[in-house]
Amino acid sequence: MYRQLSFIFLLAGALTALLVFRPWEAFKEKPPRFYDRLPDADIIGKCSILDLSRSFNASLYHYKIPFREFLSHEFILSQGKTFGVDVQRPAYFFMNQEKFEFSDFGTLLMVTDSSKISTGLDKLSKFVALKDTIINDQRVSMNRKQNVYFSYGSNWLLIYHGDKFTQTLSHVVNAKHNEIPPKWRDYLNNHLKTKSSISVYASFKELHDYGVSSLNATISNDSNSVTINASLYQKDTIAFKLKNKGFAFKKGSETENFVNFNLDVERLKKSPNDPLYKFLVSLGKKISFPTKELINAWTGDLSFRQGGMQSIQEKYIESELDDDFNITEVVKYKSVQVPAFSLYLSLNNKGQIFLNKLFQKGILTNDGSKYRILFSPPLGMKFNDSTLIFHTSTFSPKMVQDSINSAVWSQKNTKYEFYIDAAKTKSIHGRIKIPLDQFVKNILPKQ
């Protein structure tokens, strides 16, 4: 009797333990998380849609951007709620490239109510020609002509442009729990709490070939400009340092393009496999430029200034009839307006070797008392054991000491500013500033 009761109690306890602990669930495959579905790519990142909209709000109204009310964070938030997309959480994007040109890209967004997504796609199809089909047992809305695809699941929405949609969708649909791609895992661990509205992480073969392991960038803005803060990480130590100061030309109101670098390049001279060394050599090959001789002779200071017009006296020969009606050639001069520019390099005792190489390759040629660099206007030249200056002005321009490593480059009346802020043991940190005024005018439709 007691033995039977003990067995019943034991059996009841075992059943209770099974119901409470459910050990079979340990063998049940867990569903993939949203982050497990993120496709691996050369370039990955995230965008906080509402933060981006808020940050650009002042610019949208300042420049009177068309349809700006549809880009406000209030409108975006309301549309997200209406169509089941969680726009309060970041959108995660991915891109692939071939030889530094984008080949495909896509975005994965979090979904709060997948039953509303189809309504949103149906509404979108009124503005964009979309065709519904089934791929990998998934409903897909696509525009084949533009190579654009939309697909969604219970907690995700995929938007893709490119030729590899089937492979991308297969990864998203067949993702396994806790099998997030390593690149995404590293990125999320380091950038998930980044406050910037957009952050980017790039790592791919073409970068690796130059000795670069990865590139990080964040984007911020105010009402007048957009700033891209970037950090480049090398596999080996950086082969140059920033000097505290060096000589440079002064920027003027007419300056369109300007470069000023003051670097310690002694280690670079001994590092032909360094990414910067290899990059400079690859650029020089296009015109057979003696890059190696330049690096050996250069002591790290470089300044370039271009902008405005310079009046120079250009020699020409004219045939004239003398008093006896004989044709003679007469040397004359005329005033010609040419683009004004100045170039300065600091050199060591190997400067003459570099200069001779320029003459030998025909990159630098004589033009009377002046010189020409390829197809440049006639230039004055100042050369000694520490300095090489070319200039279109009558006299060598005055130079000042400067500590900022920067460049300004003009394109379609927009002056892009570049800065190198720090060079550490294995990383370089800088920024690019893009003024919005002329940039916005260039992309807006003409009234």
C-alpha beads as a LAMMPS data file, in Angstrom:
LAMMPS data file: protein, C-alpha beads

447 atoms
446 bonds

1 atom types
1 bond types

-500.0 500.0 xlo xhi
-500.0 500.0 ylo yhi
-500.0 500.0 zlo zhi

Masses

1 110.0

Atoms # bond

1 1 1 0.000 0.000 0.000
2 1 1 2.725 2.480 1.057
3 1 1 4.851 1.392 -1.862
4 1 1 1.987 2.120 -4.257
5 1 1 1.343 5.550 -2.715
6 1 1 5.071 6.383 -2.883
7 1 1 5.131 5.415 -6.542
8 1 1 2.071 7.593 -7.273
9 1 1 3.606 10.593 -5.483
10 1 1 6.910 10.039 -7.256
11 1 1 5.177 9.854 -10.620
12 1 1 3.127 12.995 -9.836
13 1 1 6.303 14.853 -8.839
14 1 1 8.045 13.805 -12.024
15 1 1 5.104 14.967 -14.139
16 1 1 5.019 18.272 -12.289
17 1 1 8.759 18.785 -12.885
18 1 1 8.301 18.025 -16.569
19 1 1 5.483 20.571 -16.838
20 1 1 7.465 23.219 -14.980
21 1 1 10.900 22.795 -16.540
22 1 1 9.823 21.458 -19.968
23 1 1 13.216 19.937 -20.841
24 1 1 12.107 19.153 -24.400
25 1 1 12.137 22.873 -25.162
26 1 1 15.931 22.812 -24.838
27 1 1 15.963 20.731 -28.051
28 1 1 13.401 22.927 -29.806
29 1 1 14.986 25.267 -32.367
30 1 1 14.536 28.911 -31.394
31 1 1 13.273 31.300 -34.070
32 1 1 15.816 33.748 -35.511
33 1 1 15.986 37.230 -34.063
34 1 1 15.790 40.343 -36.226
35 1 1 19.571 40.845 -36.019
36 1 1 20.221 37.268 -37.175
37 1 1 18.566 38.133 -40.492
38 1 1 20.930 40.998 -41.379
39 1 1 22.725 40.123 -44.668
40 1 1 26.508 40.193 -44.759
41 1 1 27.941 42.875 -47.070
42 1 1 31.019 44.967 -47.855
43 1 1 29.510 48.066 -46.242
44 1 1 26.989 47.976 -43.404
45 1 1 25.428 50.530 -41.090
46 1 1 22.353 51.935 -39.438
47 1 1 20.190 55.008 -39.803
48 1 1 17.958 56.456 -37.084
49 1 1 15.196 57.697 -39.358
50 1 1 13.446 60.013 -36.914
51 1 1 16.697 61.508 -35.603
52 1 1 17.819 62.137 -39.186
53 1 1 14.519 63.817 -40.008
54 1 1 14.689 66.029 -36.907
55 1 1 18.264 67.070 -37.616
56 1 1 17.435 68.069 -41.198
57 1 1 14.150 69.753 -40.336
58 1 1 15.619 73.276 -40.170
59 1 1 17.506 72.761 -43.446
60 1 1 14.392 71.492 -45.243
61 1 1 12.476 74.671 -44.461
62 1 1 15.452 77.009 -44.828
63 1 1 16.079 75.819 -48.390
64 1 1 12.362 75.348 -49.134
65 1 1 12.802 71.721 -50.201
66 1 1 9.756 70.506 -52.204
67 1 1 7.429 68.121 -50.295
68 1 1 9.342 68.882 -47.076
69 1 1 6.202 68.228 -45.028
70 1 1 6.447 64.565 -46.089
71 1 1 9.963 64.378 -44.656
72 1 1 9.079 65.721 -41.210
73 1 1 9.509 63.319 -38.281
74 1 1 5.823 63.721 -37.351
75 1 1 4.689 62.562 -40.800
76 1 1 7.198 59.696 -40.898
77 1 1 6.136 58.528 -37.424
78 1 1 2.442 58.574 -38.367
79 1 1 3.105 56.632 -41.577
80 1 1 5.163 54.084 -39.675
81 1 1 2.310 53.454 -37.249
82 1 1 -0.227 53.284 -40.082
83 1 1 1.712 50.696 -42.080
84 1 1 3.266 48.674 -39.251
85 1 1 6.916 49.786 -39.585
86 1 1 8.834 50.614 -36.405
87 1 1 10.496 53.869 -37.498
88 1 1 11.449 54.634 -33.891
89 1 1 14.074 51.887 -34.170
90 1 1 17.033 52.201 -36.558
91 1 1 16.936 50.972 -40.140
92 1 1 19.917 48.719 -40.942
93 1 1 21.414 49.036 -44.407
94 1 1 23.971 47.025 -46.369
95 1 1 25.865 47.603 -49.632
96 1 1 28.261 45.685 -51.841
97 1 1 30.830 47.148 -54.210
98 1 1 33.125 46.153 -57.046
99 1 1 36.296 48.197 -57.526
100 1 1 34.857 50.926 -55.263
101 1 1 31.609 51.221 -57.231
102 1 1 28.302 50.221 -55.619
103 1 1 26.769 47.057 -57.083
104 1 1 23.727 46.556 -54.833
105 1 1 22.249 47.816 -51.580
106 1 1 19.328 47.187 -49.277
107 1 1 17.664 48.029 -45.967
108 1 1 16.122 45.862 -43.256
109 1 1 13.552 47.561 -41.007
110 1 1 11.814 46.315 -37.874
111 1 1 8.071 45.639 -38.127
112 1 1 5.471 46.070 -35.379
113 1 1 2.445 44.746 -37.284
114 1 1 3.114 42.736 -40.429
115 1 1 -0.606 42.656 -41.309
116 1 1 -0.377 46.357 -42.203
117 1 1 2.622 46.059 -44.542
118 1 1 0.587 44.814 -47.508
119 1 1 -1.666 47.872 -47.220
120 1 1 1.383 50.113 -47.428
121 1 1 2.748 48.270 -50.474
122 1 1 -0.644 48.484 -52.174
123 1 1 -0.644 52.238 -51.583
124 1 1 2.930 52.524 -52.877
125 1 1 1.969 50.629 -56.043
126 1 1 -0.266 53.585 -56.997
127 1 1 2.850 55.721 -57.411
128 1 1 5.419 53.089 -58.437
129 1 1 4.698 50.165 -60.773
130 1 1 4.961 47.059 -58.534
131 1 1 4.288 43.458 -59.477
132 1 1 3.564 40.733 -56.914
133 1 1 5.279 37.357 -57.161
134 1 1 6.460 34.471 -54.941
135 1 1 10.172 33.814 -54.295
136 1 1 11.332 31.278 -51.680
137 1 1 7.692 30.927 -50.580
138 1 1 7.680 34.649 -49.776
139 1 1 5.422 37.301 -51.222
140 1 1 7.603 39.789 -53.090
141 1 1 6.577 43.131 -54.600
142 1 1 9.017 44.225 -57.250
143 1 1 9.754 46.670 -60.016
144 1 1 11.868 44.618 -62.402
145 1 1 12.818 47.601 -64.564
146 1 1 14.361 49.464 -61.601
147 1 1 15.572 46.257 -59.898
148 1 1 13.749 47.196 -56.676
149 1 1 12.209 44.557 -54.374
150 1 1 10.066 44.535 -51.212
151 1 1 9.418 41.547 -48.955
152 1 1 8.461 41.137 -45.294
153 1 1 7.944 38.719 -42.425
154 1 1 6.517 38.856 -38.920
155 1 1 9.138 41.287 -37.615
156 1 1 11.096 42.499 -40.652
157 1 1 10.740 44.433 -43.912
158 1 1 13.366 44.087 -46.644
159 1 1 13.882 46.767 -49.302
160 1 1 16.512 45.874 -51.903
161 1 1 18.014 47.210 -55.118
162 1 1 20.355 45.078 -57.212
163 1 1 20.836 41.771 -59.041
164 1 1 21.228 39.429 -56.060
165 1 1 17.809 39.636 -54.471
166 1 1 17.161 35.866 -54.388
167 1 1 20.370 35.173 -52.421
168 1 1 19.699 38.123 -50.097
169 1 1 16.098 37.051 -49.428
170 1 1 17.206 33.459 -48.825
171 1 1 19.595 34.616 -46.098
172 1 1 16.908 36.754 -44.454
173 1 1 14.231 34.030 -44.555
174 1 1 16.454 31.072 -43.588
175 1 1 18.443 32.792 -40.829
176 1 1 19.204 30.727 -37.691
177 1 1 18.978 31.874 -34.093
178 1 1 22.177 33.510 -32.829
179 1 1 23.959 33.079 -36.183
180 1 1 24.387 36.778 -36.862
181 1 1 27.189 37.417 -39.409
182 1 1 30.510 38.222 -37.667
183 1 1 30.810 41.661 -39.310
184 1 1 27.361 42.643 -38.063
185 1 1 28.109 41.245 -34.605
186 1 1 31.260 43.380 -34.298
187 1 1 29.482 46.423 -35.675
188 1 1 26.498 46.137 -33.326
189 1 1 28.737 45.586 -30.302
190 1 1 30.634 48.790 -31.102
191 1 1 28.011 51.011 -32.720
192 1 1 24.583 49.979 -31.427
193 1 1 24.550 52.927 -29.005
194 1 1 26.106 55.438 -31.409
195 1 1 24.201 58.711 -31.083
196 1 1 24.819 59.823 -34.667
197 1 1 21.793 59.529 -36.955
198 1 1 23.865 57.575 -39.521
199 1 1 26.887 55.348 -38.938
200 1 1 28.752 53.226 -41.486
201 1 1 31.270 50.382 -41.265
202 1 1 33.230 49.215 -44.341
203 1 1 35.578 46.257 -44.699
204 1 1 36.244 44.494 -48.006
205 1 1 38.996 43.074 -50.217
206 1 1 39.858 46.244 -52.110
207 1 1 40.521 48.017 -48.803
208 1 1 42.477 45.043 -47.476
209 1 1 44.678 45.095 -50.590
210 1 1 45.785 48.574 -49.528
211 1 1 46.478 47.375 -45.979
212 1 1 43.307 48.920 -44.567
213 1 1 41.360 46.661 -42.216
214 1 1 38.218 48.817 -41.909
215 1 1 36.673 52.245 -42.240
216 1 1 34.135 53.774 -39.831
217 1 1 32.090 56.894 -40.493
218 1 1 29.306 58.844 -38.816
219 1 1 27.245 61.657 -40.297
220 1 1 25.978 64.741 -38.495
221 1 1 24.593 68.054 -39.687
222 1 1 23.376 71.513 -38.844
223 1 1 21.246 73.888 -40.896
224 1 1 24.210 74.957 -43.062
225 1 1 26.333 71.859 -43.611
226 1 1 26.765 68.101 -43.328
227 1 1 29.856 66.686 -41.595
228 1 1 31.187 63.170 -42.170
229 1 1 33.510 62.035 -39.373
230 1 1 35.646 59.113 -40.530
231 1 1 38.226 56.795 -38.981
232 1 1 40.470 54.555 -41.076
233 1 1 42.126 51.551 -39.409
234 1 1 45.226 49.915 -40.856
235 1 1 46.528 46.402 -40.343
236 1 1 50.016 47.804 -39.736
237 1 1 51.180 50.994 -38.032
238 1 1 50.610 54.334 -39.768
239 1 1 53.739 55.376 -41.670
240 1 1 53.432 59.110 -41.033
241 1 1 52.741 61.534 -38.192
242 1 1 51.222 65.000 -38.072
243 1 1 53.643 67.864 -37.526
244 1 1 52.802 70.605 -35.055
245 1 1 53.238 73.201 -37.787
246 1 1 54.664 73.836 -41.235
247 1 1 54.666 76.352 -44.077
248 1 1 51.598 76.993 -46.223
249 1 1 50.088 79.544 -48.577
250 1 1 47.399 81.839 -47.231
251 1 1 43.827 81.211 -48.341
252 1 1 42.176 84.199 -49.988
253 1 1 38.616 85.129 -50.868
254 1 1 39.120 83.857 -54.433
255 1 1 40.689 80.544 -53.390
256 1 1 38.734 77.662 -54.930
257 1 1 41.059 74.734 -54.280
258 1 1 43.516 74.546 -51.409
259 1 1 45.698 71.825 -49.892
260 1 1 47.923 72.060 -46.835
261 1 1 49.659 69.014 -45.328
262 1 1 52.484 69.117 -42.783
263 1 1 53.555 65.537 -42.163
264 1 1 56.492 63.614 -40.758
265 1 1 57.118 61.132 -43.597
266 1 1 60.494 59.631 -42.631
267 1 1 58.950 56.230 -41.896
268 1 1 56.907 56.384 -45.120
269 1 1 60.128 56.544 -47.165
270 1 1 61.097 53.127 -45.793
271 1 1 57.626 51.536 -46.153
272 1 1 56.830 50.772 -49.826
273 1 1 54.067 48.374 -48.733
274 1 1 52.261 51.032 -46.705
275 1 1 48.717 51.790 -47.998
276 1 1 49.486 55.490 -48.532
277 1 1 52.734 54.706 -50.371
278 1 1 50.970 52.189 -52.629
279 1 1 48.094 54.590 -53.244
280 1 1 50.426 57.414 -54.276
281 1 1 52.365 55.096 -56.596
282 1 1 49.133 53.871 -58.232
283 1 1 48.053 57.482 -58.861
284 1 1 51.450 58.385 -60.324
285 1 1 51.431 55.472 -62.766
286 1 1 48.659 57.117 -64.774
287 1 1 51.063 59.795 -66.028
288 1 1 54.383 58.002 -65.361
289 1 1 55.001 60.365 -62.452
290 1 1 58.241 59.681 -60.486
291 1 1 56.403 59.020 -57.220
292 1 1 59.231 57.106 -55.556
293 1 1 61.681 59.931 -56.244
294 1 1 59.162 62.415 -54.849
295 1 1 58.717 60.452 -51.612
296 1 1 62.481 60.093 -51.185
297 1 1 62.980 63.840 -51.646
298 1 1 59.902 65.130 -49.805
299 1 1 60.154 66.248 -46.166
300 1 1 56.411 66.355 -45.555
301 1 1 55.201 69.893 -46.280
302 1 1 52.817 70.377 -49.191
303 1 1 50.756 73.437 -50.014
304 1 1 48.648 74.126 -53.099
305 1 1 46.434 77.113 -53.831
306 1 1 44.293 77.724 -56.909
307 1 1 41.668 80.352 -57.544
308 1 1 40.990 83.529 -59.457
309 1 1 42.785 84.663 -62.594
310 1 1 46.346 85.855 -63.062
311 1 1 47.531 88.198 -65.832
312 1 1 50.800 87.009 -67.423
313 1 1 52.867 88.112 -70.426
314 1 1 52.863 85.372 -73.026
315 1 1 55.420 85.345 -75.837
316 1 1 54.313 84.784 -79.410
317 1 1 55.902 85.146 -82.849
318 1 1 54.318 87.173 -85.612
319 1 1 55.401 87.379 -89.242
320 1 1 55.758 90.947 -90.541
321 1 1 56.951 92.675 -93.714
322 1 1 59.964 94.945 -93.287
323 1 1 60.671 98.086 -95.348
324 1 1 62.085 95.944 -98.154
325 1 1 58.964 93.742 -98.146
326 1 1 60.847 90.795 -96.669
327 1 1 58.990 88.546 -94.251
328 1 1 60.565 88.551 -90.803
329 1 1 59.529 86.880 -87.591
330 1 1 59.069 89.263 -84.685
331 1 1 58.846 88.203 -81.041
332 1 1 55.962 89.926 -79.274
333 1 1 54.216 89.672 -75.929
334 1 1 50.573 89.854 -75.023
335 1 1 48.724 89.933 -71.739
336 1 1 46.833 86.692 -71.085
337 1 1 44.507 85.734 -68.249
338 1 1 45.287 82.282 -66.795
339 1 1 44.028 80.392 -63.711
340 1 1 46.178 81.472 -60.774
341 1 1 47.849 78.781 -58.708
342 1 1 50.843 78.119 -56.504
343 1 1 52.486 74.835 -55.454
344 1 1 55.008 74.315 -52.658
345 1 1 56.983 71.224 -51.616
346 1 1 59.568 70.965 -48.848
347 1 1 62.566 68.894 -49.991
348 1 1 65.809 67.373 -48.760
349 1 1 69.126 66.957 -50.591
350 1 1 67.493 64.531 -53.062
351 1 1 65.348 67.300 -54.495
352 1 1 67.583 67.705 -57.556
353 1 1 67.166 64.005 -58.409
354 1 1 63.378 64.429 -58.283
355 1 1 63.511 67.594 -60.412
356 1 1 65.748 65.932 -63.012
357 1 1 63.289 63.039 -63.229
358 1 1 60.432 65.449 -63.928
359 1 1 62.394 66.941 -66.837
360 1 1 63.428 63.491 -68.083
361 1 1 59.829 62.252 -68.245
362 1 1 58.588 65.438 -69.903
363 1 1 56.288 66.302 -67.010
364 1 1 58.250 69.526 -66.447
365 1 1 59.488 71.484 -69.492
366 1 1 61.236 74.786 -70.157
367 1 1 59.372 77.701 -71.709
368 1 1 61.991 80.414 -72.026
369 1 1 62.578 81.762 -68.523
370 1 1 59.421 79.993 -67.325
371 1 1 58.399 76.367 -66.870
372 1 1 55.331 74.277 -67.618
373 1 1 53.968 71.277 -65.686
374 1 1 52.327 69.214 -68.437
375 1 1 49.705 71.600 -69.896
376 1 1 49.931 74.309 -67.248
377 1 1 50.415 77.990 -68.107
378 1 1 53.995 79.335 -67.909
379 1 1 55.191 79.204 -64.290
380 1 1 57.856 80.845 -62.246
381 1 1 59.995 78.403 -60.253
382 1 1 61.955 78.791 -57.038
383 1 1 64.234 75.876 -56.186
384 1 1 66.891 75.411 -53.531
385 1 1 68.100 72.659 -51.193
386 1 1 64.899 72.755 -49.085
387 1 1 62.176 74.327 -51.230
388 1 1 60.416 73.880 -54.562
389 1 1 57.766 76.453 -55.480
390 1 1 55.854 76.924 -58.741
391 1 1 53.680 80.013 -59.220
392 1 1 51.779 81.901 -61.911
393 1 1 52.319 85.218 -60.117
394 1 1 55.249 87.476 -60.937
395 1 1 56.887 86.849 -57.581
396 1 1 56.871 83.828 -55.271
397 1 1 53.791 84.060 -52.975
398 1 1 54.238 84.820 -49.306
399 1 1 53.956 81.823 -46.986
400 1 1 52.838 81.517 -43.361
401 1 1 53.120 78.855 -40.691
402 1 1 50.031 76.672 -40.248
403 1 1 49.185 73.685 -38.064
404 1 1 45.942 72.507 -39.708
405 1 1 46.157 69.604 -42.168
406 1 1 43.302 70.339 -44.511
407 1 1 42.082 70.704 -48.068
408 1 1 39.304 72.594 -49.817
409 1 1 38.090 71.363 -53.188
410 1 1 35.424 73.096 -55.271
411 1 1 32.936 71.214 -57.409
412 1 1 29.939 72.925 -59.026
413 1 1 30.440 75.986 -56.782
414 1 1 30.391 73.878 -53.619
415 1 1 33.543 73.966 -51.491
416 1 1 34.115 70.574 -49.874
417 1 1 36.387 70.775 -46.829
418 1 1 38.666 67.911 -45.750
419 1 1 40.559 67.665 -42.450
420 1 1 43.028 65.193 -40.918
421 1 1 42.464 65.603 -37.179
422 1 1 44.710 62.856 -35.786
423 1 1 47.081 60.099 -36.860
424 1 1 47.476 57.433 -34.186
425 1 1 49.479 54.205 -34.166
426 1 1 47.148 52.265 -36.455
427 1 1 44.381 54.719 -37.293
428 1 1 43.738 58.024 -39.033
429 1 1 40.844 60.244 -37.980
430 1 1 39.382 63.061 -40.056
431 1 1 36.252 64.702 -41.359
432 1 1 34.620 66.034 -44.497
433 1 1 32.399 69.100 -44.334
434 1 1 29.852 69.703 -47.100
435 1 1 28.192 73.156 -47.228
436 1 1 24.544 72.771 -48.127
437 1 1 23.736 76.083 -49.795
438 1 1 25.044 75.583 -53.336
439 1 1 24.820 71.790 -53.055
440 1 1 21.052 71.995 -52.493
441 1 1 20.629 74.533 -55.303
442 1 1 22.408 72.164 -57.700
443 1 1 20.083 69.229 -56.975
444 1 1 16.800 71.144 -56.766
445 1 1 14.737 71.270 -59.949
446 1 1 15.026 74.578 -61.763
447 1 1 11.976 76.784 -61.312

Bonds

1 1 1 2
2 1 2 3
3 1 3 4
4 1 4 5
5 1 5 6
6 1 6 7
7 1 7 8
8 1 8 9
9 1 9 10
10 1 10 11
11 1 11 12
12 1 12 13
13 1 13 14
14 1 14 15
15 1 15 16
16 1 16 17
17 1 17 18
18 1 18 19
19 1 19 20
20 1 20 21
21 1 21 22
22 1 22 23
23 1 23 24
24 1 24 25
25 1 25 26
26 1 26 27
27 1 27 28
28 1 28 29
29 1 29 30
30 1 30 31
31 1 31 32
32 1 32 33
33 1 33 34
34 1 34 35
35 1 35 36
36 1 36 37
37 1 37 38
38 1 38 39
39 1 39 40
40 1 40 41
41 1 41 42
42 1 42 43
43 1 43 44
44 1 44 45
45 1 45 46
46 1 46 47
47 1 47 48
48 1 48 49
49 1 49 50
50 1 50 51
51 1 51 52
52 1 52 53
53 1 53 54
54 1 54 55
55 1 55 56
56 1 56 57
57 1 57 58
58 1 58 59
59 1 59 60
60 1 60 61
61 1 61 62
62 1 62 63
63 1 63 64
64 1 64 65
65 1 65 66
66 1 66 67
67 1 67 68
68 1 68 69
69 1 69 70
70 1 70 71
71 1 71 72
72 1 72 73
73 1 73 74
74 1 74 75
75 1 75 76
76 1 76 77
77 1 77 78
78 1 78 79
79 1 79 80
80 1 80 81
81 1 81 82
82 1 82 83
83 1 83 84
84 1 84 85
85 1 85 86
86 1 86 87
87 1 87 88
88 1 88 89
89 1 89 90
90 1 90 91
91 1 91 92
92 1 92 93
93 1 93 94
94 1 94 95
95 1 95 96
96 1 96 97
97 1 97 98
98 1 98 99
99 1 99 100
100 1 100 101
101 1 101 102
102 1 102 103
103 1 103 104
104 1 104 105
105 1 105 106
106 1 106 107
107 1 107 108
108 1 108 109
109 1 109 110
110 1 110 111
111 1 111 112
112 1 112 113
113 1 113 114
114 1 114 115
115 1 115 116
116 1 116 117
117 1 117 118
118 1 118 119
119 1 119 120
120 1 120 121
121 1 121 122
122 1 122 123
123 1 123 124
124 1 124 125
125 1 125 126
126 1 126 127
127 1 127 128
128 1 128 129
129 1 129 130
130 1 130 131
131 1 131 132
132 1 132 133
133 1 133 134
134 1 134 135
135 1 135 136
136 1 136 137
137 1 137 138
138 1 138 139
139 1 139 140
140 1 140 141
141 1 141 142
142 1 142 143
143 1 143 144
144 1 144 145
145 1 145 146
146 1 146 147
147 1 147 148
148 1 148 149
149 1 149 150
150 1 150 151
151 1 151 152
152 1 152 153
153 1 153 154
154 1 154 155
155 1 155 156
156 1 156 157
157 1 157 158
158 1 158 159
159 1 159 160
160 1 160 161
161 1 161 162
162 1 162 163
163 1 163 164
164 1 164 165
165 1 165 166
166 1 166 167
167 1 167 168
168 1 168 169
169 1 169 170
170 1 170 171
171 1 171 172
172 1 172 173
173 1 173 174
174 1 174 175
175 1 175 176
176 1 176 177
177 1 177 178
178 1 178 179
179 1 179 180
180 1 180 181
181 1 181 182
182 1 182 183
183 1 183 184
184 1 184 185
185 1 185 186
186 1 186 187
187 1 187 188
188 1 188 189
189 1 189 190
190 1 190 191
191 1 191 192
192 1 192 193
193 1 193 194
194 1 194 195
195 1 195 196
196 1 196 197
197 1 197 198
198 1 198 199
199 1 199 200
200 1 200 201
201 1 201 202
202 1 202 203
203 1 203 204
204 1 204 205
205 1 205 206
206 1 206 207
207 1 207 208
208 1 208 209
209 1 209 210
210 1 210 211
211 1 211 212
212 1 212 213
213 1 213 214
214 1 214 215
215 1 215 216
216 1 216 217
217 1 217 218
218 1 218 219
219 1 219 220
220 1 220 221
221 1 221 222
222 1 222 223
223 1 223 224
224 1 224 225
225 1 225 226
226 1 226 227
227 1 227 228
228 1 228 229
229 1 229 230
230 1 230 231
231 1 231 232
232 1 232 233
233 1 233 234
234 1 234 235
235 1 235 236
236 1 236 237
237 1 237 238
238 1 238 239
239 1 239 240
240 1 240 241
241 1 241 242
242 1 242 243
243 1 243 244
244 1 244 245
245 1 245 246
246 1 246 247
247 1 247 248
248 1 248 249
249 1 249 250
250 1 250 251
251 1 251 252
252 1 252 253
253 1 253 254
254 1 254 255
255 1 255 256
256 1 256 257
257 1 257 258
258 1 258 259
259 1 259 260
260 1 260 261
261 1 261 262
262 1 262 263
263 1 263 264
264 1 264 265
265 1 265 266
266 1 266 267
267 1 267 268
268 1 268 269
269 1 269 270
270 1 270 271
271 1 271 272
272 1 272 273
273 1 273 274
274 1 274 275
275 1 275 276
276 1 276 277
277 1 277 278
278 1 278 279
279 1 279 280
280 1 280 281
281 1 281 282
282 1 282 283
283 1 283 284
284 1 284 285
285 1 285 286
286 1 286 287
287 1 287 288
288 1 288 289
289 1 289 290
290 1 290 291
291 1 291 292
292 1 292 293
293 1 293 294
294 1 294 295
295 1 295 296
296 1 296 297
297 1 297 298
298 1 298 299
299 1 299 300
300 1 300 301
301 1 301 302
302 1 302 303
303 1 303 304
304 1 304 305
305 1 305 306
306 1 306 307
307 1 307 308
308 1 308 309
309 1 309 310
310 1 310 311
311 1 311 312
312 1 312 313
313 1 313 314
314 1 314 315
315 1 315 316
316 1 316 317
317 1 317 318
318 1 318 319
319 1 319 320
320 1 320 321
321 1 321 322
322 1 322 323
323 1 323 324
324 1 324 325
325 1 325 326
326 1 326 327
327 1 327 328
328 1 328 329
329 1 329 330
330 1 330 331
331 1 331 332
332 1 332 333
333 1 333 334
334 1 334 335
335 1 335 336
336 1 336 337
337 1 337 338
338 1 338 339
339 1 339 340
340 1 340 341
341 1 341 342
342 1 342 343
343 1 343 344
344 1 344 345
345 1 345 346
346 1 346 347
347 1 347 348
348 1 348 349
349 1 349 350
350 1 350 351
351 1 351 352
352 1 352 353
353 1 353 354
354 1 354 355
355 1 355 356
356 1 356 357
357 1 357 358
358 1 358 359
359 1 359 360
360 1 360 361
361 1 361 362
362 1 362 363
363 1 363 364
364 1 364 365
365 1 365 366
366 1 366 367
367 1 367 368
368 1 368 369
369 1 369 370
370 1 370 371
371 1 371 372
372 1 372 373
373 1 373 374
374 1 374 375
375 1 375 376
376 1 376 377
377 1 377 378
378 1 378 379
379 1 379 380
380 1 380 381
381 1 381 382
382 1 382 383
383 1 383 384
384 1 384 385
385 1 385 386
386 1 386 387
387 1 387 388
388 1 388 389
389 1 389 390
390 1 390 391
391 1 391 392
392 1 392 393
393 1 393 394
394 1 394 395
395 1 395 396
396 1 396 397
397 1 397 398
398 1 398 399
399 1 399 400
400 1 400 401
401 1 401 402
402 1 402 403
403 1 403 404
404 1 404 405
405 1 405 406
406 1 406 407
407 1 407 408
408 1 408 409
409 1 409 410
410 1 410 411
411 1 411 412
412 1 412 413
413 1 413 414
414 1 414 415
415 1 415 416
416 1 416 417
417 1 417 418
418 1 418 419
419 1 419 420
420 1 420 421
421 1 421 422
422 1 422 423
423 1 423 424
424 1 424 425
425 1 425 426
426 1 426 427
427 1 427 428
428 1 428 429
429 1 429 430
430 1 430 431
431 1 431 432
432 1 432 433
433 1 433 434
434 1 434 435
435 1 435 436
436 1 436 437
437 1 437 438
438 1 438 439
439 1 439 440
440 1 440 441
441 1 441 442
442 1 442 443
443 1 443 444
444 1 444 445
445 1 445 446
446 1 446 447
